[in-house]
Amino acid sequence: MFEKEIDRLYSLIIDRTIGKAEKISVKEILAAEIPKPIQVLIRVDIENKLDDEIKTKFINSRFNFSHPEVISLQNQINSILVLNYLFIRNEYLETIQDAIHLIFNYLVRPHWTLINYIYDNTNQVSSEQILKTLRMFSPYDYLKTLLSKIIKERNIKYLTIDEFSTLIWKCDREYIRRKDGYQLANLITPLYEYVNYGMRNINTPINIKGLIKFFEDKNLLSISKRLNIELQRDVNELSLEDLTIILEDLRQNSETFEAEPLQKEEQINSKSDIPQTQSSEKELKISIVTEQNESNKISLEPLENLIDEEDKKRFIKKIFKKNEKDFEDAISEINKMKSWKEASKYIDEIYILNDVDLYSPEAVKFTDITYRRFYPNSEQ
């Protein structure tokens, strides 16, 4: 899909960094005029390798390496070691090739890439490892921030692949549905900047298939279907400006950008259309959530039956400002609703009106419980 762009970026990065030399340090790579996501990826990867090596070396030591002063000094030493790490030419050329492919994959399909990269032939990963991996990817900072915040606030120690897949979807769903067309288009700016890096105009039109995959990755299927119509009209590239117009038009017709529920099936991740290298491609199966029938024929459980007494007290205190009547009125209104889309919009209005942190434990749980009313068999 982006073969020419990959080749151009590879040549540009090699010319601006190692050139014909046999060695290059991380410090020199960070000082070069190359895409920032590549620099971040390389630096954090070396930091993680050093951290793993240090932990292995001192695992059985009787010395107190957790002392604050030792940690402070160790961090300074680590920084010097990382900046002066030397890549031998062949190692560097292979590293750059893999890094370019990995960042392309992440920019086009962030969910797919994170899941595949983190869960490499395993079903459960520690939150510590997840947070270390998230640091490697600098674009789409909002997604990393939300994931990190939830993991830390809930004191999550491990996440299965299903749990992580659902968590990413939920973070994106909550974040994106509050955006208009202009804001959503701005979200994809890092892809345009990366594809067009080093060119005079970073907003030069890019391959529309990459844009379609981006929105499919987020389960924003109404957008991907709209872009497929453009593809059928032989529109093979799209500028950021034209994408913005399309997105805002869709938003005005549907009011919000709502991610579709995940499909519950054993889904084998197809190989990316972006050329892969052996060391950067990771494949696995992902089991994700099923979309239920929202037909009016289905009898929906009264929302109050899904909320226990302890949660009810927390919701009244944290979401409804200690007003039990407002809580009961809200429950009554939601019980009249026949679709999750209608309910989620109503919940948003409550959170905005009461100045509720959307990602507080109470807000997240209230949203989850309401969601399960409409999708009773979903795995939240």
C-alpha positions in Angstrom: 0.0 0.0 0.0 2.8 2.4 0.9 5.7 0.7 -0.8 7.0 3.9 -2.5 6.7 6.0 0.7 8.5 3.3 2.7 11.4 3.2 0.2 11.6 7.0 0.2 11.6 7.3 4.0 14.2 4.6 4.3 16.6 6.4 1.9 15.9 9.8 3.6 16.6 8.4 7.1 19.8 6.6 6.1 21.1 9.7 4.3 20.4 11.9 7.3 21.8 9.6 9.9 24.4 6.9 9.3 25.2 7.6 5.6 28.1 5.4 4.7 29.5 5.2 8.2 29.9 1.8 10.0 28.5 3.0 13.4 26.1 5.4 14.8 25.0 6.4 18.3 21.5 6.9 19.7 22.6 10.5 20.4 23.3 11.1 16.7 20.0 9.5 15.7 18.1 11.8 18.0 19.9 14.9 16.7 19.1 14.1 13.1 16.3 15.6 11.1 14.1 12.4 10.7 10.5 11.5 11.8 10.1 11.9 15.5 8.1 8.6 15.8 11.2 6.7 14.6 13.4 8.5 17.1 11.1 7.8 20.0 10.7 4.1 19.0 14.5 3.6 18.8 15.2 5.4 22.1 12.5 3.7 24.1 13.4 0.3 22.7 17.0 0.8 23.8 15.8 2.0 27.2 13.7 -1.0 27.7 16.5 -3.4 26.7 18.8 -1.7 29.2 16.2 -1.8 31.9 15.6 -5.6 31.3 19.4 -6.2 31.4 19.8 -4.3 34.7 16.9 -6.1 36.4 18.3 -9.4 35.3 21.8 -8.5 36.6 20.8 -7.4 40.0 17.8 -9.6 40.6 19.5 -11.6 43.5 21.6 -8.7 44.8 21.7 -8.0 48.5 22.3 -4.3 47.8 19.3 -1.9 48.0 18.8 -0.7 44.5 15.4 0.7 45.4 16.9 3.5 47.6 15.8 6.9 46.2 19.3 8.2 45.8 20.4 5.0 44.0 17.4 5.2 41.7 18.2 8.9 40.9 21.9 8.1 40.1 20.9 5.0 38.2 18.6 7.0 36.0 21.4 9.4 35.2 23.7 6.6 34.3 21.0 4.9 32.2 20.4 8.1 30.2 24.2 8.3 29.4 24.3 4.7 28.5 21.3 4.9 26.2 22.5 8.1 24.4 25.9 6.5 23.7 24.6 3.1 22.6 26.3 2.3 19.3 24.5 0.6 16.4 26.7 -1.4 14.1 25.8 -0.6 10.4 24.0 -3.9 9.6 22.1 -3.8 12.9 21.1 -0.2 12.3 19.9 -0.7 8.7 17.7 -3.6 9.9 16.4 -1.6 12.9 15.4 1.3 10.6 13.7 -1.0 8.2 11.7 -2.6 10.9 10.9 0.7 12.6 9.5 2.3 9.5 7.2 -0.7 8.9 6.1 -0.8 12.5 5.3 2.9 12.7 3.4 2.7 9.4 1.3 -0.2 10.8 0.7 1.7 14.0 -0.4 4.9 12.2 -2.8 3.0 9.9 -4.1 0.4 12.4 -3.2 1.4 16.0 -5.5 -1.1 17.7 -4.3 -4.0 15.5 -0.6 -3.1 15.9 -0.7 -2.7 19.7 -2.6 -6.0 20.2 -0.3 -7.9 17.9 2.9 -6.3 19.2 2.1 -6.7 22.9 0.4 -10.2 22.7 3.0 -12.0 20.7 2.0 -15.7 21.0 0.6 -15.2 24.5 -2.9 -14.6 26.0 -1.9 -12.5 29.1 0.6 -9.7 29.6 1.5 -7.7 32.7 0.4 -4.1 32.9 4.0 -3.1 33.4 5.0 -4.6 30.1 2.0 -3.0 28.4 3.0 0.5 29.7 6.6 0.0 28.6 5.4 -0.9 25.1 3.0 2.0 24.9 5.9 4.4 25.4 7.4 3.2 22.2 4.6 4.7 20.1 4.5 8.5 20.1 1.6 9.3 17.7 -2.0 9.3 19.0 -0.9 10.3 22.4 -4.5 10.5 23.7 -4.9 6.7 23.3 -1.8 6.0 25.3 -2.8 8.5 28.0 -6.3 7.0 28.5 -5.0 3.4 28.5 -2.2 4.3 31.0 -4.6 6.3 33.2 -7.2 3.4 33.5 -4.5 0.8 34.1 -2.9 2.8 36.9 -6.1 4.1 38.5 -7.7 0.6 38.6 -4.4 -0.9 39.7 -4.6 -3.5 37.0 -1.7 -6.1 37.2 -2.5 -8.2 34.1 -4.7 -8.0 31.1 -5.7 -10.8 28.8 -5.8 -10.1 25.0 -9.7 -9.9 25.1 -9.6 -7.5 28.0 -7.0 -5.3 26.3 -8.8 -5.4 23.0 -12.1 -4.3 24.7 -10.3 -1.6 26.7 -8.7 0.0 23.6 -12.1 0.0 21.8 -13.8 1.6 24.8 -11.2 4.3 25.2 -11.4 5.2 21.5 -15.2 5.0 21.5 -15.5 7.5 24.4 -12.9 9.8 23.0 -14.0 9.9 19.3 -17.7 10.2 19.6 -17.3 13.7 21.1 -15.4 14.9 18.1 -16.7 16.8 15.1 -15.4 16.2 11.6 -12.6 18.7 11.9 -11.4 17.3 15.1 -11.5 13.7 13.9 -9.6 14.7 10.7 -7.0 16.4 12.9 -6.6 13.1 14.8 -5.2 11.4 11.6 -2.8 14.2 10.9 0.2 12.1 12.1 -0.4 9.7 9.3 -0.3 12.5 6.7 2.8 14.0 8.3 4.6 10.6 8.3 3.7 9.6 4.8 4.7 13.0 3.5 7.8 13.6 5.7 10.5 15.5 4.0 8.2 16.8 1.3 7.3 20.4 0.7 3.6 19.8 1.6 2.8 17.5 4.5 -0.9 17.6 3.5 -0.3 16.0 0.1 -3.1 13.5 -0.7 -2.4 9.9 0.5 -3.7 6.5 -0.4 -7.4 6.2 0.5 -7.0 2.5 1.3 -4.8 3.5 4.3 -7.6 5.8 5.5 -10.2 3.1 5.2 -8.1 0.7 7.2 -7.6 3.4 9.9 -11.3 3.8 10.4 -12.0 0.1 10.1 -9.4 -0.4 12.9 -11.5 1.8 15.2 -14.8 0.1 14.1 -16.0 3.4 12.6 -17.7 1.4 9.8 -19.9 4.2 8.6 -16.8 6.2 7.7 -15.0 3.3 6.1 -18.1 2.6 4.0 -18.3 6.2 2.9 -14.6 6.2 1.9 -15.2 3.0 0.0 -17.7 4.8 -2.1 -15.0 7.3 -3.1 -12.7 4.3 -3.9 -15.4 2.9 -6.3 -15.4 6.3 -8.0 -11.7 5.8 -8.7 -10.7 8.3 -6.1 -7.4 6.6 -5.0 -6.0 9.4 -2.9 -7.5 11.9 -0.5 -6.1 15.2 1.0 -6.6 16.0 4.6 -8.8 18.9 3.6 -11.1 16.7 1.5 -11.2 14.1 4.3 -12.3 16.8 6.7 -15.2 17.8 4.5 -16.4 14.2 4.2 -16.1 13.6 7.9 -18.0 16.7 8.9 -20.7 15.9 6.4 -21.1 12.5 8.0 -21.1 14.0 11.5 -23.9 16.4 10.6 -26.1 13.6 9.3 -25.5 11.2 12.3 -24.7 13.7 15.1 -21.9 11.6 16.6 -19.2 9.2 15.4 -20.2 5.9 17.1 -17.8 2.9 16.9 -19.6 -0.3 16.2 -19.6 -3.0 18.9 -16.8 -5.5 18.4 -17.7 -8.8 16.7 -17.6 -11.9 18.9 -15.6 -14.4 16.9 -12.2 -16.0 16.6 -10.7 -13.4 14.2 -7.3 -14.1 12.7 -5.6 -10.8 12.1 -5.0 -10.6 8.4 -1.5 -9.6 7.3 -1.2 -5.8 6.9 -1.3 -4.5 3.4 1.8 -2.5 4.4 4.9 -4.5 3.5 6.3 -6.4 6.6 9.6 -7.6 7.7 10.0 -10.9 9.6 11.0 -9.3 12.8 8.2 -6.7 13.0 5.2 -8.9 11.9 3.3 -10.6 14.7 0.2 -12.7 14.2 -2.4 -14.1 16.6 -6.1 -14.7 17.2 -8.3 -12.2 19.0 -11.6 -13.1 20.6 -13.7 -10.0 20.9 -17.2 -8.8 21.8 -20.4 -9.6 20.0 -22.9 -7.1 18.8 -26.4 -7.9 20.0 -29.7 -7.3 18.3 -31.1 -3.9 19.2 -34.6 -4.8 17.9 -37.5 -3.5 19.8 -38.7 -7.1 20.0 -36.0 -7.8 22.6 -37.1 -7.3 26.2 -34.5 -5.1 27.9 -33.7 -5.5 31.6 -34.7 -2.5 33.8 -31.4 -0.7 34.5 -32.0 -0.6 38.3 -31.9 -4.4 38.3 -28.3 -4.3 37.1 -27.1 -1.8 39.8 -26.3 -3.1 43.3 -26.9 -0.9 46.4 -23.2 -0.1 46.8 -22.8 1.1 43.2 -26.1 3.1 43.5 -24.7 5.1 46.5 -21.5 5.8 44.6 -23.3 6.9 41.5 -25.6 9.2 43.4 -22.6 10.8 45.2 -20.1 11.0 42.4 -22.3 11.4 39.3 -25.5 13.0 40.5 -24.1 15.3 43.1 -25.8 13.5 46.0 -29.3 14.0 44.5 -31.1 10.6 44.6 -34.1 12.0 42.7 -31.9 13.0 39.7 -30.4 9.5 39.7 -33.9 7.9 39.7 -35.1 10.2 37.0 -32.1 9.3 34.9 -32.7 5.6 35.4 -36.3 6.0 34.4 -35.4 7.9 31.2 -32.8 5.3 30.2 -35.4 2.5 30.7 -37.5 4.1 28.1 -34.8 4.1 25.5 -34.5 1.3 22.9 -30.9 1.7 21.7 -27.5 2.1 23.2 -26.8 5.1 20.8 -29.7 7.0 22.4 -28.7 6.1 25.9 -25.0 6.9 25.4 -25.9 10.4 24.2 -28.1 10.9 27.2 -25.3 9.8 29.6 -22.9 12.2 27.9 -25.3 15.0 28.6 -25.5 14.0 32.3 -21.7 13.9 32.6 -21.3 17.3 30.9 -24.1 18.9 33.0 -22.7 17.6 36.3 -19.1 18.2 35.3 -18.2 14.5 35.8 -14.8 13.1 34.8 -15.6 10.8 31.9 -12.9 8.3 33.0 -13.5 8.3 36.7 -14.2 4.8 38.1 -17.9 5.7 38.7 -18.5 7.1 35.3 -16.8 4.2 33.6 -18.8 1.7 35.6 -22.2 3.5 35.1 -21.5 3.6 31.4 -20.5 -0.1 31.3 -23.7 -1.2 33.3 -25.9 0.8 31.0 -24.1 -0.6 27.9 -24.8 -4.2 29.2 -28.5 -3.4 29.4 -28.5 -3.1 25.6 -25.9 -5.8 25.0 -26.5 -8.3 27.8 -24.1 -10.9 26.4 -21.2 -8.5 25.9 -17.9 -9.1 27.7 -17.2 -5.8 29.5 
